[in-house]
């Protein structure tokens, strides 16, 4: 991570984003700015990294060797 992890982001399902992009393609106006996504819940990149580490440590499958 190249920052302190404080920037926050939201995430949405790819299918929802595609629907949003399609609506803009069909109904949008040239030159207008559009945001596609959700407003909540926001998560910091540090929190997301911590959750990923937790999931890896607690739920990852190891190969039998």
Order of alpha helices (4+ residues) and beta strands (2+ residues): beta-alpha-beta-alpha
